[in-house]
Amino acid sequence: QVQLVESGGGLVQPGGSLRLSCAASGFTFSNVAMTWYRQAPGKERELVASIDSAGTSTGYRDSVKGRFTISRDNAKNTVYLQMNSLKPEDTAVYYCYAKVLSAHYWGQGTQVTVSS
């Protein structure tokens, strides 16, 4: 079955960095675009960054452009989110998402807290 397992979250001071990972299994990873979403308390889930199946095309929400980088390693079935210059407003649960054969899959999420 499809599984998405996020890791790498934690508590970081403003201006700091974190690298999130999402390990995928149960499908042909190299055929599927991957997306990171986040959800802050009391807010709707929002798209953060996406990457195509080959890793050649990426997209970001405006508020993270220039600070976050999405990448993938198809040999390791893993997608990453490098987050630099973190701000308190980046605090949220970050989720990995994949659409596989018209079905939607989410990871369990990893908490990112940016606070001094």
Backbone atoms as SQL, in Angstrom:
CREATE TABLE atoms (id INTEGER PRIMARY KEY, chain TEXT, resi INTEGER, resn TEXT, atom TEXT, x REAL, y REAL, z REAL);
INSERT INTO atoms VALUES
  (1, 'A', 1, 'GLN', 'N', 0.833, -1.174, 0.000),
  (2, 'A', 1, 'GLN', 'CA', 0.000, 0.000, 0.000),
  (3, 'A', 1, 'GLN', 'C', 0.887, 1.251, 0.000),
  (4, 'A', 2, 'VAL', 'N', 0.292, 2.355, -0.445),
  (5, 'A', 2, 'VAL', 'CA', 1.043, 3.607, -0.492),
  (6, 'A', 2, 'VAL', 'C', 1.294, 4.118, 0.920),
  (7, 'A', 3, 'GLN', 'N', 2.536, 4.492, 1.165),
  (8, 'A', 3, 'GLN', 'CA', 2.895, 5.102, 2.442),
  (9, 'A', 3, 'GLN', 'C', 3.788, 6.301, 2.197),
  (10, 'A', 4, 'LEU', 'N', 3.523, 7.362, 2.934),
  (11, 'A', 4, 'LEU', 'CA', 4.351, 8.563, 2.929),
  (12, 'A', 4, 'LEU', 'C', 4.711, 8.857, 4.379),
  (13, 'A', 5, 'VAL', 'N', 5.996, 8.905, 4.676),
  (14, 'A', 5, 'VAL', 'CA', 6.442, 9.094, 6.054),
  (15, 'A', 5, 'VAL', 'C', 7.371, 10.292, 6.121),
  (16, 'A', 6, 'GLU', 'N', 6.904, 11.351, 6.787),
  (17, 'A', 6, 'GLU', 'CA', 7.693, 12.566, 6.934),
  (18, 'A', 6, 'GLU', 'C', 8.591, 12.484, 8.161),
  (19, 'A', 7, 'SER', 'N', 9.685, 13.220, 8.096),
  (20, 'A', 7, 'SER', 'CA', 10.590, 13.350, 9.239),
  (21, 'A', 7, 'SER', 'C', 11.355, 14.649, 9.101),
  (22, 'A', 8, 'GLY', 'N', 12.014, 15.049, 10.193),
  (23, 'A', 8, 'GLY', 'CA', 12.883, 16.215, 10.133),
  (24, 'A', 8, 'GLY', 'C', 12.340, 17.469, 10.778),
  (25, 'A', 9, 'GLY', 'N', 11.109, 17.432, 11.263),
  (26, 'A', 9, 'GLY', 'CA', 10.566, 18.608, 11.918),
  (27, 'A', 9, 'GLY', 'C', 11.194, 18.843, 13.280),
  (28, 'A', 10, 'GLY', 'N', 10.833, 19.968, 13.876),
  (29, 'A', 10, 'GLY', 'CA', 11.367, 20.273, 15.197),
  (30, 'A', 10, 'GLY', 'C', 11.189, 21.726, 15.546),
  (31, 'A', 11, 'LEU', 'N', 11.867, 22.123, 16.633),
  (32, 'A', 11, 'LEU', 'CA', 11.839, 23.507, 17.095),
  (33, 'A', 11, 'LEU', 'C', 13.108, 24.210, 16.622),
  (34, 'A', 12, 'VAL', 'N', 12.959, 25.356, 16.018),
  (35, 'A', 12, 'VAL', 'CA', 14.102, 26.099, 15.515),
  (36, 'A', 12, 'VAL', 'C', 13.874, 27.592, 15.771),
  (37, 'A', 13, 'GLN', 'N', 14.957, 28.323, 15.979),
  (38, 'A', 13, 'GLN', 'CA', 14.850, 29.756, 16.192),
  (39, 'A', 13, 'GLN', 'C', 14.616, 30.482, 14.865),
  (40, 'A', 14, 'PRO', 'N', 14.012, 31.652, 14.913),
  (41, 'A', 14, 'PRO', 'CA', 13.863, 32.445, 13.680),
  (42, 'A', 14, 'PRO', 'C', 15.218, 32.643, 13.002),
  (43, 'A', 15, 'GLY', 'N', 15.202, 32.506, 11.684),
  (44, 'A', 15, 'GLY', 'CA', 16.440, 32.581, 10.916),
  (45, 'A', 15, 'GLY', 'C', 17.144, 31.258, 10.733),
  (46, 'A', 16, 'GLY', 'N', 16.688, 30.247, 11.431),
  (47, 'A', 16, 'GLY', 'CA', 17.319, 28.934, 11.353),
  (48, 'A', 16, 'GLY', 'C', 16.850, 28.126, 10.155),
  (49, 'A', 17, 'SER', 'N', 17.346, 26.896, 10.096),
  (50, 'A', 17, 'SER', 'CA', 17.054, 26.013, 8.963),
  (51, 'A', 17, 'SER', 'C', 16.613, 24.636, 9.449),
  (52, 'A', 18, 'LEU', 'N', 15.816, 23.989, 8.622),
  (53, 'A', 18, 'LEU', 'CA', 15.435, 22.607, 8.821),
  (54, 'A', 18, 'LEU', 'C', 15.337, 21.940, 7.455),
  (55, 'A', 19, 'ARG', 'N', 15.555, 20.637, 7.439),
  (56, 'A', 19, 'ARG', 'CA', 15.361, 19.864, 6.218),
  (57, 'A', 19, 'ARG', 'C', 14.362, 18.761, 6.494),
  (58, 'A', 20, 'LEU', 'N', 13.229, 18.825, 5.824),
  (59, 'A', 20, 'LEU', 'CA', 12.221, 17.791, 5.949),
  (60, 'A', 20, 'LEU', 'C', 12.445, 16.717, 4.886),
  (61, 'A', 21, 'SER', 'N', 12.117, 15.499, 5.241),
  (62, 'A', 21, 'SER', 'CA', 12.185, 14.380, 4.311),
  (63, 'A', 21, 'SER', 'C', 10.845, 13.668, 4.286),
  (64, 'A', 22, 'CYS', 'N', 10.525, 13.090, 3.152),
  (65, 'A', 22, 'CYS', 'CA', 9.314, 12.278, 3.012),
  (66, 'A', 22, 'CYS', 'C', 9.712, 11.008, 2.258),
  (67, 'A', 23, 'ALA', 'N', 9.687, 9.895, 2.965),
  (68, 'A', 23, 'ALA', 'CA', 10.020, 8.605, 2.362),
  (69, 'A', 23, 'ALA', 'C', 8.753, 7.954, 1.832),
  (70, 'A', 24, 'ALA', 'N', 8.771, 7.600, 0.553),
  (71, 'A', 24, 'ALA', 'CA', 7.586, 7.055, -0.104),
  (72, 'A', 24, 'ALA', 'C', 7.765, 5.575, -0.410),
  (73, 'A', 25, 'SER', 'N', 6.668, 4.844, -0.374),
  (74, 'A', 25, 'SER', 'CA', 6.692, 3.430, -0.731),
  (75, 'A', 25, 'SER', 'C', 5.321, 3.012, -1.231),
  (76, 'A', 26, 'GLY', 'N', 5.288, 1.881, -1.934),
  (77, 'A', 26, 'GLY', 'CA', 4.018, 1.343, -2.399),
  (78, 'A', 26, 'GLY', 'C', 3.580, 1.808, -3.768),
  (79, 'A', 27, 'PHE', 'N', 4.414, 2.592, -4.436),
  (80, 'A', 27, 'PHE', 'CA', 4.103, 3.034, -5.793),
  (81, 'A', 27, 'PHE', 'C', 5.411, 3.370, -6.514),
  (82, 'A', 28, 'THR', 'N', 5.313, 3.581, -7.819),
  (83, 'A', 28, 'THR', 'CA', 6.504, 3.919, -8.608),
  (84, 'A', 28, 'THR', 'C', 6.787, 5.399, -8.437),
  (85, 'A', 29, 'PHE', 'N', 7.665, 5.673, -7.481),
  (86, 'A', 29, 'PHE', 'CA', 7.930, 7.049, -7.049),
  (87, 'A', 29, 'PHE', 'C', 8.365, 7.934, -8.215),
  (88, 'A', 30, 'SER', 'N', 9.188, 7.416, -9.092),
  (89, 'A', 30, 'SER', 'CA', 9.750, 8.223, -10.171),
  (90, 'A', 30, 'SER', 'C', 8.716, 8.640, -11.212),
  (91, 'A', 31, 'ASN', 'N', 7.489, 8.137, -11.101),
  (92, 'A', 31, 'ASN', 'CA', 6.415, 8.496, -12.036),
  (93, 'A', 31, 'ASN', 'C', 5.456, 9.542, -11.486),
  (94, 'A', 32, 'VAL', 'N', 5.669, 9.963, -10.250),
  (95, 'A', 32, 'VAL', 'CA', 4.663, 10.761, -9.542),
  (96, 'A', 32, 'VAL', 'C', 5.223, 12.090, -9.083),
  (97, 'A', 33, 'ALA', 'N', 4.484, 13.179, -9.384),
  (98, 'A', 33, 'ALA', 'CA', 4.838, 14.481, -8.820),
  (99, 'A', 33, 'ALA', 'C', 4.577, 14.462, -7.318),
  (100, 'A', 34, 'MET', 'N', 5.337, 15.237, -6.583),
  (101, 'A', 34, 'MET', 'CA', 5.216, 15.273, -5.121),
  (102, 'A', 34, 'MET', 'C', 5.006, 16.706, -4.648),
  (103, 'A', 35, 'THR', 'N', 4.300, 16.833, -3.546),
  (104, 'A', 35, 'THR', 'CA', 3.965, 18.154, -3.033),
  (105, 'A', 35, 'THR', 'C', 4.103, 18.191, -1.518),
  (106, 'A', 36, 'TRP', 'N', 4.558, 19.319, -1.017),
  (107, 'A', 36, 'TRP', 'CA', 4.549, 19.604, 0.418),
  (108, 'A', 36, 'TRP', 'C', 3.431, 20.608, 0.696),
  (109, 'A', 37, 'TYR', 'N', 2.639, 20.315, 1.710),
  (110, 'A', 37, 'TYR', 'CA', 1.618, 21.216, 2.217),
  (111, 'A', 37, 'TYR', 'C', 1.946, 21.530, 3.681),
  (112, 'A', 38, 'ARG', 'N', 1.292, 22.539, 4.210),
  (113, 'A', 38, 'ARG', 'CA', 1.386, 22.824, 5.633),
  (114, 'A', 38, 'ARG', 'C', 0.055, 23.335, 6.155),
  (115, 'A', 39, 'GLN', 'N', -0.127, 23.136, 7.450),
  (116, 'A', 39, 'GLN', 'CA', -1.345, 23.609, 8.095),
  (117, 'A', 39, 'GLN', 'C', -0.998, 24.164, 9.463),
  (118, 'A', 40, 'ALA', 'N', -1.257, 25.444, 9.633),
  (119, 'A', 40, 'ALA', 'CA', -1.044, 26.105, 10.916),
  (120, 'A', 40, 'ALA', 'C', -2.323, 26.006, 11.745),
  (121, 'A', 41, 'PRO', 'N', -2.220, 26.124, 13.070),
  (122, 'A', 41, 'PRO', 'CA', -3.409, 26.038, 13.920),
  (123, 'A', 41, 'PRO', 'C', -4.466, 27.052, 13.506),
  (124, 'A', 42, 'GLY', 'N', -5.692, 26.584, 13.328),
  (125, 'A', 42, 'GLY', 'CA', -6.787, 27.468, 12.988),
  (126, 'A', 42, 'GLY', 'C', -6.824, 27.937, 11.555),
  (127, 'A', 43, 'LYS', 'N', -5.925, 27.404, 10.728),
  (128, 'A', 43, 'LYS', 'CA', -5.870, 27.827, 9.331),
  (129, 'A', 43, 'LYS', 'C', -6.073, 26.641, 8.404),
  (130, 'A', 44, 'GLU', 'N', -6.393, 26.936, 7.159),
  (131, 'A', 44, 'GLU', 'CA', -6.558, 25.885, 6.170),
  (132, 'A', 44, 'GLU', 'C', -5.193, 25.368, 5.714),
  (133, 'A', 45, 'ARG', 'N', -5.207, 24.121, 5.253),
  (134, 'A', 45, 'ARG', 'CA', -3.981, 23.542, 4.704),
  (135, 'A', 45, 'ARG', 'C', -3.640, 24.284, 3.406),
  (136, 'A', 46, 'GLU', 'N', -2.351, 24.585, 3.220),
  (137, 'A', 46, 'GLU', 'CA', -1.917, 25.331, 2.052),
  (138, 'A', 46, 'GLU', 'C', -0.736, 24.655, 1.370),
  (139, 'A', 47, 'LEU', 'N', -0.696, 24.785, 0.052),
  (140, 'A', 47, 'LEU', 'CA', 0.401, 24.217, -0.710),
  (141, 'A', 47, 'LEU', 'C', 1.663, 25.035, -0.481),
  (142, 'A', 48, 'VAL', 'N', 2.764, 24.353, -0.232),
  (143, 'A', 48, 'VAL', 'CA', 4.034, 25.027, 0.009),
  (144, 'A', 48, 'VAL', 'C', 4.937, 24.935, -1.225),
  (145, 'A', 49, 'ALA', 'N', 5.134, 23.722, -1.715),
  (146, 'A', 49, 'ALA', 'CA', 6.039, 23.518, -2.843),
  (147, 'A', 49, 'ALA', 'C', 5.699, 22.218, -3.530),
  (148, 'A', 50, 'SER', 'N', 5.981, 22.168, -4.831),
  (149, 'A', 50, 'SER', 'CA', 5.741, 20.942, -5.581),
  (150, 'A', 50, 'SER', 'C', 6.885, 20.701, -6.549),
  (151, 'A', 51, 'ILE', 'N', 7.031, 19.434, -6.942),
  (152, 'A', 51, 'ILE', 'CA', 8.099, 19.052, -7.857),
  (153, 'A', 51, 'ILE', 'C', 7.568, 17.974, -8.786),
  (154, 'A', 52, 'ASP', 'N', 7.972, 18.051, -10.057),
  (155, 'A', 52, 'ASP', 'CA', 7.480, 17.051, -11.005),
  (156, 'A', 52, 'ASP', 'C', 8.205, 15.728, -10.804),
  (157, 'A', 53, 'SER', 'N', 7.786, 14.726, -11.550),
  (158, 'A', 53, 'SER', 'CA', 8.285, 13.376, -11.310),
  (159, 'A', 53, 'SER', 'C', 9.790, 13.252, -11.570),
  (160, 'A', 54, 'ALA', 'N', 10.296, 14.021, -12.518),
  (161, 'A', 54, 'ALA', 'CA', 11.723, 13.942, -12.860),
  (162, 'A', 54, 'ALA', 'C', 12.579, 14.861, -12.009),
  (163, 'A', 55, 'GLY', 'N', 11.939, 15.767, -11.288),
  (164, 'A', 55, 'GLY', 'CA', 12.693, 16.721, -10.482),
  (165, 'A', 55, 'GLY', 'C', 13.198, 17.914, -11.264),
  (166, 'A', 56, 'THR', 'N', 12.654, 18.125, -12.458),
  (167, 'A', 56, 'THR', 'CA', 13.140, 19.199, -13.311),
  (168, 'A', 56, 'THR', 'C', 12.310, 20.471, -13.225),
  (169, 'A', 57, 'SER', 'N', 11.131, 20.381, -12.629),
  (170, 'A', 57, 'SER', 'CA', 10.260, 21.543, -12.523),
  (171, 'A', 57, 'SER', 'C', 9.718, 21.650, -11.111),
  (172, 'A', 58, 'THR', 'N', 9.815, 22.851, -10.543),
  (173, 'A', 58, 'THR', 'CA', 9.355, 23.073, -9.178),
  (174, 'A', 58, 'THR', 'C', 8.463, 24.308, -9.125),
  (175, 'A', 59, 'GLY', 'N', 7.681, 24.386, -8.057),
  (176, 'A', 59, 'GLY', 'CA', 6.842, 25.551, -7.832),
  (177, 'A', 59, 'GLY', 'C', 6.712, 25.817, -6.351),
  (178, 'A', 60, 'TYR', 'N', 6.537, 27.084, -5.995),
  (179, 'A', 60, 'TYR', 'CA', 6.494, 27.485, -4.583),
  (180, 'A', 60, 'TYR', 'C', 5.409, 28.530, -4.352),
  (181, 'A', 61, 'ARG', 'N', 4.867, 28.519, -3.139),
  (182, 'A', 61, 'ARG', 'CA', 4.011, 29.631, -2.783),
  (183, 'A', 61, 'ARG', 'C', 4.887, 30.853, -2.599),
  (184, 'A', 62, 'ASP', 'N', 4.293, 32.037, -2.816),
  (185, 'A', 62, 'ASP', 'CA', 5.091, 33.263, -2.816),
  (186, 'A', 62, 'ASP', 'C', 5.838, 33.481, -1.504),
  (187, 'A', 63, 'SER', 'N', 5.207, 33.158, -0.400),
  (188, 'A', 63, 'SER', 'CA', 5.787, 33.481, 0.907),
  (189, 'A', 63, 'SER', 'C', 7.040, 32.673, 1.232),
  (190, 'A', 64, 'VAL', 'N', 7.319, 31.607, 0.475),
  (191, 'A', 64, 'VAL', 'CA', 8.513, 30.803, 0.768),
  (192, 'A', 64, 'VAL', 'C', 9.547, 30.867, -0.356),
  (193, 'A', 65, 'LYS', 'N', 9.218, 31.540, -1.443),
  (194, 'A', 65, 'LYS', 'CA', 10.168, 31.634, -2.556),
  (195, 'A', 65, 'LYS', 'C', 11.477, 32.274, -2.100),
  (196, 'A', 66, 'GLY', 'N', 12.578, 31.663, -2.509),
  (197, 'A', 66, 'GLY', 'CA', 13.884, 32.172, -2.121),
  (198, 'A', 66, 'GLY', 'C', 14.363, 31.671, -0.777),
  (199, 'A', 67, 'ARG', 'N', 13.478, 31.029, -0.017),
  (200, 'A', 67, 'ARG', 'CA', 13.870, 30.495, 1.292),
  (201, 'A', 67, 'ARG', 'C', 13.782, 28.971, 1.354),
  (202, 'A', 68, 'PHE', 'N', 12.809, 28.411, 0.663),
  (203, 'A', 68, 'PHE', 'CA', 12.592, 26.962, 0.674),
  (204, 'A', 68, 'PHE', 'C', 12.999, 26.365, -0.666),
  (205, 'A', 69, 'THR', 'N', 13.507, 25.141, -0.621),
  (206, 'A', 69, 'THR', 'CA', 13.857, 24.410, -1.838),
  (207, 'A', 69, 'THR', 'C', 13.330, 22.987, -1.757),
  (208, 'A', 70, 'ILE', 'N', 12.546, 22.597, -2.746),
  (209, 'A', 70, 'ILE', 'CA', 12.068, 21.220, -2.823),
  (210, 'A', 70, 'ILE', 'C', 12.967, 20.444, -3.776),
  (211, 'A', 71, 'SER', 'N', 13.260, 19.209, -3.413),
  (212, 'A', 71, 'SER', 'CA', 14.080, 18.355, -4.270),
  (213, 'A', 71, 'SER', 'C', 13.652, 16.911, -4.049),
  (214, 'A', 72, 'ARG', 'N', 14.160, 16.042, -4.887),
  (215, 'A', 72, 'ARG', 'CA', 13.816, 14.630, -4.751),
  (216, 'A', 72, 'ARG', 'C', 14.985, 13.759, -5.189),
  (217, 'A', 73, 'ASP', 'N', 15.018, 12.561, -4.615),
  (218, 'A', 73, 'ASP', 'CA', 15.996, 11.548, -5.000),
  (219, 'A', 73, 'ASP', 'C', 15.197, 10.315, -5.398),
  (220, 'A', 74, 'ASN', 'N', 15.041, 10.104, -6.683),
  (221, 'A', 74, 'ASN', 'CA', 14.202, 8.984, -7.137),
  (222, 'A', 74, 'ASN', 'C', 14.845, 7.625, -6.845),
  (223, 'A', 75, 'ALA', 'N', 16.139, 7.601, -6.660),
  (224, 'A', 75, 'ALA', 'CA', 16.796, 6.345, -6.287),
  (225, 'A', 75, 'ALA', 'C', 16.483, 5.959, -4.844),
  (226, 'A', 76, 'LYS', 'N', 16.175, 6.955, -4.026),
  (227, 'A', 76, 'LYS', 'CA', 15.870, 6.709, -2.609),
  (228, 'A', 76, 'LYS', 'C', 14.383, 6.836, -2.301),
  (229, 'A', 77, 'ASN', 'N', 13.570, 7.100, -3.329),
  (230, 'A', 77, 'ASN', 'CA', 12.123, 7.275, -3.132),
  (231, 'A', 77, 'ASN', 'C', 11.823, 8.312, -2.051),
  (232, 'A', 78, 'THR', 'N', 12.529, 9.428, -2.111),
  (233, 'A', 78, 'THR', 'CA', 12.412, 10.438, -1.063),
  (234, 'A', 78, 'THR', 'C', 12.323, 11.829, -1.676),
  (235, 'A', 79, 'VAL', 'N', 11.449, 12.631, -1.097),
  (236, 'A', 79, 'VAL', 'CA', 11.363, 14.036, -1.456),
  (237, 'A', 79, 'VAL', 'C', 11.754, 14.870, -0.238),
  (238, 'A', 80, 'TYR', 'N', 12.404, 15.984, -0.490),
  (239, 'A', 80, 'TYR', 'CA', 12.930, 16.828, 0.580),
  (240, 'A', 80, 'TYR', 'C', 12.361, 18.237, 0.506),
  (241, 'A', 81, 'LEU', 'N', 12.384, 18.903, 1.638),
  (242, 'A', 81, 'LEU', 'CA', 12.076, 20.329, 1.681),
  (243, 'A', 81, 'LEU', 'C', 13.128, 20.995, 2.556),
  (244, 'A', 82, 'GLN', 'N', 14.041, 21.711, 1.923),
  (245, 'A', 82, 'GLN', 'CA', 15.048, 22.475, 2.658),
  (246, 'A', 82, 'GLN', 'C', 14.455, 23.839, 2.976),
  (247, 'A', 83, 'MET', 'N', 14.407, 24.160, 4.250),
  (248, 'A', 83, 'MET', 'CA', 13.792, 25.409, 4.693),
  (249, 'A', 83, 'MET', 'C', 14.848, 26.258, 5.381),
  (250, 'A', 84, 'ASN', 'N', 15.135, 27.399, 4.810),
  (251, 'A', 84, 'ASN', 'CA', 16.111, 28.337, 5.359),
  (252, 'A', 84, 'ASN', 'C', 15.431, 29.628, 5.766),
  (253, 'A', 85, 'SER', 'N', 16.126, 30.420, 6.549),
  (254, 'A', 85, 'SER', 'CA', 15.594, 31.726, 6.990),
  (255, 'A', 85, 'SER', 'C', 14.176, 31.591, 7.522),
  (256, 'A', 86, 'LEU', 'N', 13.988, 30.627, 8.386),
  (257, 'A', 86, 'LEU', 'CA', 12.651, 30.346, 8.889),
  (258, 'A', 86, 'LEU', 'C', 12.098, 31.503, 9.718),
  (259, 'A', 87, 'LYS', 'N', 10.784, 31.679, 9.601),
  (260, 'A', 87, 'LYS', 'CA', 10.077, 32.750, 10.297),
  (261, 'A', 87, 'LYS', 'C', 9.007, 32.130, 11.198),
  (262, 'A', 88, 'PRO', 'N', 8.595, 32.851, 12.233),
  (263, 'A', 88, 'PRO', 'CA', 7.533, 32.316, 13.090),
  (264, 'A', 88, 'PRO', 'C', 6.277, 31.924, 12.301),
  (265, 'A', 89, 'GLU', 'N', 5.993, 32.637, 11.242),
  (266, 'A', 89, 'GLU', 'CA', 4.794, 32.320, 10.450),
  (267, 'A', 89, 'GLU', 'C', 4.939, 31.040, 9.623),
  (268, 'A', 90, 'ASP', 'N', 6.101, 30.442, 9.625),
  (269, 'A', 90, 'ASP', 'CA', 6.280, 29.133, 8.994),
  (270, 'A', 90, 'ASP', 'C', 5.874, 27.993, 9.936),
  (271, 'A', 91, 'THR', 'N', 5.564, 28.321, 11.171),
  (272, 'A', 91, 'THR', 'CA', 5.147, 27.307, 12.124),
  (273, 'A', 91, 'THR', 'C', 3.882, 26.607, 11.649),
  (274, 'A', 92, 'ALA', 'N', 3.943, 25.282, 11.557),
  (275, 'A', 92, 'ALA', 'CA', 2.819, 24.505, 11.042),
  (276, 'A', 92, 'ALA', 'C', 3.173, 23.024, 11.089),
  (277, 'A', 93, 'VAL', 'N', 2.182, 22.200, 10.837),
  (278, 'A', 93, 'VAL', 'CA', 2.435, 20.795, 10.543),
  (279, 'A', 93, 'VAL', 'C', 2.621, 20.690, 9.033),
  (280, 'A', 94, 'TYR', 'N', 3.712, 20.071, 8.648),
  (281, 'A', 94, 'TYR', 'CA', 4.043, 19.931, 7.226),
  (282, 'A', 94, 'TYR', 'C', 3.717, 18.511, 6.767),
  (283, 'A', 95, 'TYR', 'N', 3.014, 18.438, 5.639),
  (284, 'A', 95, 'TYR', 'CA', 2.553, 17.166, 5.109),
  (285, 'A', 95, 'TYR', 'C', 3.113, 16.923, 3.707),
  (286, 'A', 96, 'CYS', 'N', 3.408, 15.689, 3.458),
  (287, 'A', 96, 'CYS', 'CA', 3.800, 15.226, 2.142),
  (288, 'A', 96, 'CYS', 'C', 2.543, 14.682, 1.448),
  (289, 'A', 97, 'TYR', 'N', 2.410, 14.961, 0.156),
  (290, 'A', 97, 'TYR', 'CA', 1.214, 14.557, -0.588),
  (291, 'A', 97, 'TYR', 'C', 1.606, 13.984, -1.940),
  (292, 'A', 98, 'ALA', 'N', 0.858, 12.940, -2.338),
  (293, 'A', 98, 'ALA', 'CA', 1.030, 12.369, -3.671),
  (294, 'A', 98, 'ALA', 'C', -0.324, 11.937, -4.210),
  (295, 'A', 99, 'LYS', 'N', -0.521, 12.142, -5.503),
  (296, 'A', 99, 'LYS', 'CA', -1.700, 11.637, -6.192),
  (297, 'A', 99, 'LYS', 'C', -1.248, 10.464, -7.048),
  (298, 'A', 100, 'VAL', 'N', -1.730, 9.275, -6.713),
  (299, 'A', 100, 'VAL', 'CA', -1.308, 8.059, -7.391),
  (300, 'A', 100, 'VAL', 'C', -2.533, 7.378, -8.001),
  (301, 'A', 101, 'LEU', 'N', -2.567, 7.315, -9.320),
  (302, 'A', 101, 'LEU', 'CA', -3.683, 6.664, -10.035),
  (303, 'A', 101, 'LEU', 'C', -5.020, 7.234, -9.564),
  (304, 'A', 102, 'SER', 'N', -5.098, 8.547, -9.506),
  (305, 'A', 102, 'SER', 'CA', -6.308, 9.296, -9.135),
  (306, 'A', 102, 'SER', 'C', -6.661, 9.212, -7.664),
  (307, 'A', 103, 'ALA', 'N', -5.892, 8.536, -6.859),
  (308, 'A', 103, 'ALA', 'CA', -6.131, 8.491, -5.407),
  (309, 'A', 103, 'ALA', 'C', -5.173, 9.456, -4.714),
  (310, 'A', 104, 'HIS', 'N', -5.647, 10.043, -3.620),
  (311, 'A', 104, 'HIS', 'CA', -4.878, 11.050, -2.898),
  (312, 'A', 104, 'HIS', 'C', -4.286, 10.436, -1.633),
  (313, 'A', 105, 'TYR', 'N', -3.006, 10.697, -1.422),
  (314, 'A', 105, 'TYR', 'CA', -2.328, 10.140, -0.254),
  (315, 'A', 105, 'TYR', 'C', -1.597, 11.240, 0.497),
  (316, 'A', 106, 'TRP', 'N', -1.688, 11.156, 1.823),
  (317, 'A', 106, 'TRP', 'CA', -1.036, 12.115, 2.710),
  (318, 'A', 106, 'TRP', 'C', -0.172, 11.363, 3.717),
  (319, 'A', 107, 'GLY', 'N', 0.913, 11.999, 4.105),
  (320, 'A', 107, 'GLY', 'CA', 1.677, 11.481, 5.228),
  (321, 'A', 107, 'GLY', 'C', 1.015, 11.906, 6.530),
  (322, 'A', 108, 'GLN', 'N', 1.637, 11.505, 7.630),
  (323, 'A', 108, 'GLN', 'CA', 1.066, 11.802, 8.945),
  (324, 'A', 108, 'GLN', 'C', 1.409, 13.213, 9.407),
  (325, 'A', 109, 'GLY', 'N', 2.367, 13.835, 8.753),
  (326, 'A', 109, 'GLY', 'CA', 2.758, 15.197, 9.101),
  (327, 'A', 109, 'GLY', 'C', 3.927, 15.243, 10.067),
  (328, 'A', 110, 'THR', 'N', 4.666, 16.338, 9.995),
  (329, 'A', 110, 'THR', 'CA', 5.755, 16.593, 10.935),
  (330, 'A', 110, 'THR', 'C', 5.662, 18.048, 11.386),
  (331, 'A', 111, 'GLN', 'N', 5.781, 18.255, 12.687),
  (332, 'A', 111, 'GLN', 'CA', 5.587, 19.597, 13.263),
  (333, 'A', 111, 'GLN', 'C', 6.861, 20.426, 13.091),
  (334, 'A', 112, 'VAL', 'N', 6.685, 21.638, 12.597),
  (335, 'A', 112, 'VAL', 'CA', 7.764, 22.621, 12.534),
  (336, 'A', 112, 'VAL', 'C', 7.337, 23.819, 13.377),
  (337, 'A', 113, 'THR', 'N', 8.154, 24.154, 14.364),
  (338, 'A', 113, 'THR', 'CA', 7.873, 25.289, 15.235),
  (339, 'A', 113, 'THR', 'C', 9.049, 26.256, 15.172),
  (340, 'A', 114, 'VAL', 'N', 8.751, 27.489, 14.791),
  (341, 'A', 114, 'VAL', 'CA', 9.791, 28.527, 14.702),
  (342, 'A', 114, 'VAL', 'C', 9.528, 29.540, 15.804),
  (343, 'A', 115, 'SER', 'N', 10.396, 29.539, 16.785),
  (344, 'A', 115, 'SER', 'CA', 10.182, 30.387, 17.957),
  (345, 'A', 115, 'SER', 'C', 11.497, 30.633, 18.662),
  (346, 'A', 116, 'SER', 'N', 11.606, 31.807, 19.266),
  (347, 'A', 116, 'SER', 'CA', 12.789, 32.111, 20.072),
  (348, 'A', 116, 'SER', 'C', 12.528, 31.787, 21.542);
